[in-house]
């Protein structure tokens, strides 16, 4: 049976109780550093930080309902080469899944890392969060969870979590070394910490916390949450498929794209060191634009916007984990997350693949299976 312990809640304050847990990890958990989201001095800024001094964790807040960066890219940079120590990283489920994909793509290593996953109830967009948080980000986090505990859901003060979060069917970090559970847990008394791997077992055993078991209602609450998200997700797939059903609709859907490439930069699994769209291949001669314009009498500028997104889909749909950072980064509010998730669903379903589920799953197109796609393979006579 996996080690499962209680993280006690003091004064009904989830955030400060987690801070105490993280401080204990640095002091007694056998790790040399901790990466966790913190409120920074800049107003309403919540970003990943690498901490070695427990006293520097007083503003740590991985529960803050904001998601300015998918930290899988940061963990990838930390782990490409030996660290010289062991680091625990506190991540959302989609960040863990993205990191697993990066490891399979040889962009990171798991040797020196303990993955700490949090049940994820969603996050507001980068644009909405500052207004939601106001002048006190810590209090805003507690308000967000109080509303959920009171059955009011994630909508709060006229804001709600992003479409990517509403459509995420993987809110529980089952592939973490240590899972910190919130769903179906009495958050007035404790949080749940469960070890899923020997690495997680070692960390929790070092902390000497009281043993417990998962509450019976947790499974039902998780099932209810996943069902709600699957319903939203499937409706999103239907609407997006219809909105992009032909070339004309797709061109209209992506009409406001300005080739800023923010979605590419924000994507945690888009890892090429040099993007083809930043090479001479797409550095067209000025006269070329005029020739293109003469064909139809009009040419939308900038060019290559639809081609850019089609190329991204071709490259990344097998590895997309649906975090929504592409939409979060878009300056013109194009629903690119909806497009990528829809296409990724079709692609991954075809290969019977779930991106980021396990290091043991071979990425599509990296292996040959003689019996796959028989419906499109000509039968020999």
C-alpha positions as CSV (number, residue, x, y, z in Angstrom):
1,X,0.0,0.0,0.0
2,X,1.3,3.4,-0.9
3,X,2.3,5.7,1.9
4,X,-0.5,8.3,2.5
5,X,-0.1,11.0,5.1
6,X,-1.9,14.1,6.4
7,X,-0.7,17.6,5.8
8,X,-2.4,19.4,8.8
9,X,-4.3,22.6,8.1
10,X,-3.6,25.3,10.6
11,X,-6.1,28.1,11.2
12,X,-8.0,26.9,8.1
13,X,-5.3,28.4,5.9
14,X,-4.4,26.1,3.0
15,X,-1.5,28.3,1.8
16,X,0.4,28.7,5.0
17,X,0.0,25.0,5.8
18,X,1.5,24.1,2.4
19,X,4.3,26.5,3.1
20,X,5.1,24.7,6.3
21,X,5.0,21.4,4.4
22,X,7.5,22.7,1.9
23,X,9.8,24.1,4.6
24,X,9.9,20.7,6.2
25,X,10.7,19.2,2.8
26,X,13.8,21.4,2.5
27,X,14.9,20.8,6.1
28,X,14.1,17.1,6.5
29,X,13.1,15.7,3.2
30,X,16.5,14.9,1.8
31,X,16.3,17.4,-1.0
32,X,18.6,20.3,-1.9
33,X,16.1,22.6,-3.5
34,X,12.4,23.2,-4.2
35,X,10.8,24.7,-7.3
36,X,7.4,26.2,-6.4
37,X,5.2,29.1,-7.6
38,X,5.5,32.2,-5.4
39,X,4.0,35.6,-5.2
40,X,6.8,38.0,-6.2
41,X,7.2,41.6,-5.1
42,X,5.8,42.8,-8.4
43,X,2.1,43.2,-7.9
44,X,0.0,40.1,-8.7
45,X,3.0,38.2,-10.2
46,X,3.1,34.5,-9.5
47,X,6.1,32.7,-11.0
48,X,8.1,29.6,-10.4
49,X,11.0,30.1,-8.0
50,X,13.9,27.8,-7.1
51,X,14.4,27.9,-3.3
52,X,17.1,26.4,-1.1
53,X,16.4,28.5,2.1
54,X,13.2,27.4,3.9
55,X,12.8,31.0,5.2
56,X,12.3,32.1,1.6
57,X,9.0,30.2,1.3
58,X,6.7,32.6,3.1
59,X,5.1,33.7,-0.2
60,X,4.9,30.3,-1.8
61,X,1.5,29.7,-3.3
62,X,1.1,26.8,-5.8
63,X,-2.7,27.0,-5.2
64,X,-2.9,30.5,-6.7
65,X,-5.5,30.2,-9.6
66,X,-3.1,31.6,-12.2
67,X,-0.9,29.9,-14.7
68,X,1.5,32.4,-16.4
69,X,3.9,29.7,-17.6
70,X,3.8,26.0,-18.1
71,X,6.8,25.3,-15.8
72,X,7.7,22.0,-17.6
73,X,10.0,24.1,-19.8
74,X,11.8,25.4,-16.7
75,X,12.1,21.9,-15.2
76,X,13.5,20.8,-18.6
77,X,16.2,23.4,-18.4
78,X,17.0,22.4,-14.9
79,X,17.4,18.7,-15.7
80,X,19.0,18.5,-19.1
81,X,22.3,17.9,-17.3
82,X,23.2,16.6,-13.8
83,X,22.1,19.1,-11.2
84,X,24.5,18.2,-8.5
85,X,21.7,17.6,-6.0
86,X,18.1,16.5,-5.7
87,X,15.3,19.0,-6.5
88,X,11.6,18.7,-5.8
89,X,9.3,20.5,-8.2
90,X,5.7,21.4,-7.4
91,X,3.6,21.3,-10.6
92,X,0.1,21.2,-11.9
93,X,-1.0,17.9,-13.6
94,X,-0.6,19.4,-17.1
95,X,2.9,20.6,-16.3
96,X,3.9,17.1,-15.2
97,X,2.4,15.6,-18.3
98,X,4.3,18.2,-20.5
99,X,7.6,17.4,-18.6
100,X,7.1,13.7,-19.2
101,X,6.7,14.4,-23.0
102,X,9.9,16.5,-22.9
103,X,11.8,13.7,-21.2
104,X,10.7,11.3,-23.9
105,X,11.9,13.9,-26.4
106,X,15.3,13.9,-24.7
107,X,14.8,17.5,-23.4
108,X,14.9,16.6,-19.7
109,X,15.8,14.0,-17.2
110,X,14.0,12.5,-14.2
111,X,17.2,11.4,-12.3
112,X,17.5,14.3,-9.9
113,X,13.9,15.4,-9.6
114,X,11.0,14.6,-7.3
115,X,7.7,15.5,-9.0
116,X,5.2,16.9,-6.5
117,X,1.7,17.1,-8.1
118,X,-1.3,19.1,-6.9
119,X,-4.9,18.3,-7.7
120,X,-5.8,21.1,-10.0
121,X,-9.2,22.9,-9.9
122,X,-8.2,25.4,-12.6
123,X,-6.8,28.8,-13.2
124,X,-7.9,32.2,-14.5
125,X,-6.3,33.7,-17.5
126,X,-3.3,36.0,-17.2
127,X,-5.5,38.9,-18.1
128,X,-8.2,38.2,-15.6
129,X,-6.1,37.1,-12.6
130,X,-4.7,40.6,-11.6
131,X,-8.3,41.9,-11.4
132,X,-9.4,38.9,-9.4
133,X,-6.4,39.0,-7.0
134,X,-6.6,42.7,-6.3
135,X,-4.0,43.8,-3.8
136,X,-3.7,40.6,-1.9
137,X,-2.9,37.5,-3.9
138,X,-2.8,35.2,-0.9
139,X,-6.2,36.2,0.3
140,X,-7.5,35.8,-3.3
141,X,-6.3,32.1,-3.3
142,X,-8.1,31.4,0.0
143,X,-11.2,33.1,-1.4
144,X,-11.1,30.9,-4.5
145,X,-11.0,27.7,-2.4
146,X,-13.6,28.9,0.1
147,X,-16.0,29.3,-2.8
148,X,-15.3,25.8,-4.0
149,X,-15.7,24.3,-0.5
150,X,-19.0,26.1,-0.2
151,X,-20.2,24.6,-3.5
152,X,-20.1,27.8,-5.5
153,X,-17.7,26.4,-8.1
154,X,-14.7,28.1,-9.7
155,X,-16.6,31.2,-10.8
156,X,-15.8,34.1,-8.5
157,X,-16.4,37.9,-8.6
158,X,-17.4,37.6,-12.3
159,X,-14.4,35.6,-13.3
160,X,-14.1,31.9,-14.1
161,X,-11.2,29.5,-15.0
162,X,-10.0,29.3,-18.5
163,X,-11.6,27.1,-21.2
164,X,-8.5,24.9,-21.1
165,X,-9.1,24.1,-17.4
166,X,-12.8,23.5,-18.0
167,X,-11.9,21.0,-20.7
168,X,-9.1,19.2,-18.8
169,X,-9.9,15.6,-18.0
170,X,-6.7,15.0,-16.1
171,X,-7.1,17.2,-12.9
172,X,-5.4,14.6,-10.7
173,X,-1.6,14.1,-10.9
174,X,-1.5,10.3,-10.7
175,X,1.9,10.3,-12.4
176,X,3.6,12.4,-9.7
177,X,6.1,11.0,-7.2
178,X,4.0,12.6,-4.5
179,X,0.4,13.5,-5.0
180,X,-1.1,16.3,-2.9
181,X,-4.9,15.7,-2.8
182,X,-7.6,18.4,-2.4
183,X,-10.6,16.9,-4.2
184,X,-12.9,15.0,-1.8
185,X,-10.7,15.9,1.2
186,X,-11.8,17.8,4.3
187,X,-9.8,20.9,3.7
188,X,-10.7,22.4,7.0
189,X,-8.7,19.7,8.7
190,X,-5.9,18.4,6.3
191,X,-4.5,17.9,2.9
192,X,-3.6,14.5,1.6
193,X,-0.1,13.5,0.5
194,X,0.3,10.2,-1.2
195,X,3.5,8.6,-2.5
196,X,3.2,7.0,-5.9
197,X,6.8,5.9,-6.4
198,X,9.8,4.8,-4.2
199,X,11.2,8.3,-4.6
200,X,8.0,9.7,-3.2
201,X,7.9,7.1,-0.4
202,X,11.4,8.2,0.7
203,X,10.5,11.8,0.9
204,X,7.3,11.4,2.9
205,X,8.9,8.9,5.3
206,X,11.6,11.5,6.0
207,X,8.9,14.0,7.1
208,X,7.3,11.9,9.8
209,X,3.7,13.0,9.2
210,X,0.7,11.1,10.5
211,X,-0.5,8.2,8.3
212,X,-4.0,8.3,6.9
213,X,-6.0,6.8,4.0
214,X,-7.9,8.3,1.1
215,X,-11.5,9.2,2.1
216,X,-14.2,7.1,0.4
217,X,-15.8,10.1,-1.2
218,X,-12.6,11.2,-3.0
219,X,-13.1,8.7,-5.8
220,X,-16.7,9.9,-6.4
221,X,-15.7,13.5,-6.3
222,X,-13.0,13.0,-8.8
223,X,-15.4,11.1,-11.1
224,X,-17.9,13.9,-10.9
225,X,-15.2,16.5,-11.7
226,X,-13.9,14.5,-14.6
227,X,-17.4,13.9,-16.0
228,X,-18.1,17.6,-15.9
229,X,-14.9,18.4,-17.7
230,X,-15.4,15.7,-20.3
231,X,-18.8,17.1,-21.1
232,X,-17.4,20.6,-21.6
233,X,-14.5,19.2,-23.6
234,X,-16.6,17.1,-26.0
235,X,-18.9,20.1,-26.7
236,X,-15.8,22.2,-27.4
237,X,-14.6,19.6,-29.9
238,X,-17.9,19.6,-31.7
239,X,-18.0,23.4,-31.9
240,X,-14.4,23.8,-32.9
241,X,-14.7,21.1,-35.6
242,X,-17.6,22.9,-37.1
243,X,-15.9,26.3,-36.9
244,X,-12.8,25.0,-38.8
245,X,-14.5,22.4,-41.1
246,X,-13.1,23.7,-44.3
247,X,-10.3,26.0,-45.6
248,X,-12.5,29.1,-45.6
249,X,-13.7,28.6,-42.1
250,X,-10.2,27.9,-40.9
251,X,-8.9,31.1,-42.5
252,X,-11.6,33.0,-40.8
253,X,-10.9,31.3,-37.4
254,X,-7.3,32.3,-37.6
255,X,-7.9,35.7,-39.3
256,X,-6.6,37.8,-36.5
257,X,-3.2,36.0,-36.3
258,X,-0.3,38.5,-36.6
259,X,2.5,35.9,-36.6
260,X,3.8,37.0,-33.2
261,X,4.6,33.3,-32.5
262,X,3.6,33.7,-28.8
263,X,1.8,30.4,-28.9
264,X,4.9,28.6,-30.1
265,X,7.0,30.3,-27.4
266,X,4.4,29.5,-24.7
267,X,3.9,25.9,-25.7
268,X,5.7,23.6,-23.2
269,X,6.3,20.8,-25.7
270,X,7.4,23.0,-28.7
271,X,11.1,22.5,-28.2
272,X,12.9,23.1,-31.5
273,X,16.0,25.2,-31.1
274,X,15.3,26.9,-34.4
275,X,11.8,27.2,-35.8
276,X,11.5,27.0,-39.6
277,X,9.3,30.0,-39.6
278,X,12.3,32.1,-38.3
279,X,14.6,31.0,-41.1
280,X,15.2,32.2,-44.6
281,X,12.5,29.8,-45.8
282,X,9.9,32.3,-44.8
283,X,12.0,35.5,-45.3
284,X,10.3,36.2,-48.6
285,X,11.6,38.6,-51.2
286,X,9.6,41.9,-51.4
287,X,8.6,41.2,-55.0
288,X,7.1,37.9,-54.0
289,X,4.3,39.7,-52.0
290,X,3.4,41.7,-55.0
291,X,3.2,38.6,-57.3
292,X,1.0,36.9,-54.8
293,X,-1.3,40.0,-54.5
294,X,-1.6,40.1,-58.3
295,X,-3.0,36.6,-58.4
296,X,-6.2,37.6,-56.6
297,X,-6.0,41.3,-56.4
298,X,-5.6,41.3,-52.6
299,X,-3.3,39.7,-50.1
300,X,-3.8,39.5,-46.3
301,X,-0.7,40.7,-44.5
302,X,1.2,39.2,-42.7
303,X,1.2,36.1,-44.8
304,X,1.8,32.4,-43.8
305,X,-0.4,32.7,-40.7
306,X,-2.6,29.7,-41.5
307,X,0.4,27.7,-42.7
308,X,2.2,28.4,-39.4
309,X,-0.7,27.0,-37.3
310,X,-1.1,24.0,-39.6
311,X,2.6,23.2,-39.3
312,X,2.4,23.5,-35.5
313,X,-0.5,21.1,-35.5
314,X,1.4,18.6,-37.6
315,X,4.4,18.9,-35.3
316,X,2.8,19.0,-31.9
317,X,-0.7,17.3,-32.0
318,X,0.8,14.0,-30.7
319,X,2.4,15.8,-27.7
320,X,-0.2,18.4,-26.9
321,X,-1.2,18.2,-23.2
322,X,-4.0,20.8,-23.4
323,X,-2.6,23.3,-20.9
324,X,-3.9,26.3,-22.8
325,X,-0.8,28.4,-22.7
326,X,-1.1,29.0,-26.4
327,X,-4.4,30.9,-25.9
328,X,-3.1,32.5,-22.7
329,X,-0.3,34.0,-24.8
330,X,-2.3,35.2,-27.8
331,X,-2.6,39.0,-28.0
332,X,-5.7,38.8,-30.2
333,X,-7.6,36.2,-28.2
334,X,-7.7,33.6,-31.0
335,X,-9.0,30.3,-29.5
336,X,-5.9,28.4,-30.5
337,X,-6.2,26.1,-27.5
338,X,-9.6,24.9,-28.7
339,X,-8.1,24.2,-32.2
340,X,-5.0,22.4,-30.9
341,X,-6.9,20.3,-28.3
342,X,-9.4,19.2,-30.9
343,X,-6.8,18.2,-33.5
344,X,-4.6,16.6,-30.7
345,X,-7.6,14.6,-29.6
346,X,-8.2,13.2,-33.1
347,X,-4.4,12.4,-33.5
348,X,-3.9,10.9,-30.1
349,X,-7.0,8.8,-30.3
350,X,-5.9,7.4,-33.7
351,X,-2.6,6.3,-32.1
352,X,-4.3,5.2,-28.8
353,X,-1.9,7.6,-27.0
354,X,-2.4,9.9,-24.1
355,X,0.3,12.6,-24.0
356,X,2.2,12.7,-20.8
357,X,0.6,9.7,-19.2
358,X,3.7,7.7,-18.7
359,X,7.4,7.5,-19.6
360,X,6.7,3.9,-20.7
361,X,4.4,5.0,-23.6
362,X,6.4,5.4,-26.8
363,X,5.5,8.6,-28.6
364,X,3.6,8.1,-31.9
365,X,5.7,7.9,-35.0
366,X,8.7,6.9,-33.0
367,X,7.9,3.2,-33.3
368,X,6.6,0.9,-36.0
369,X,3.6,-1.3,-35.4
370,X,2.9,-3.7,-38.3
371,X,-0.8,-4.0,-37.5
372,X,-1.7,-0.3,-37.1
373,X,-3.9,1.7,-39.5
374,X,-5.0,-1.4,-41.4
375,X,-8.0,0.5,-42.7
376,X,-5.7,2.7,-44.8
377,X,-3.1,0.1,-45.8
378,X,-3.6,-1.6,-49.2
379,X,-4.1,-5.3,-48.7
380,X,-1.6,-7.5,-50.5
381,X,-3.1,-9.9,-53.1
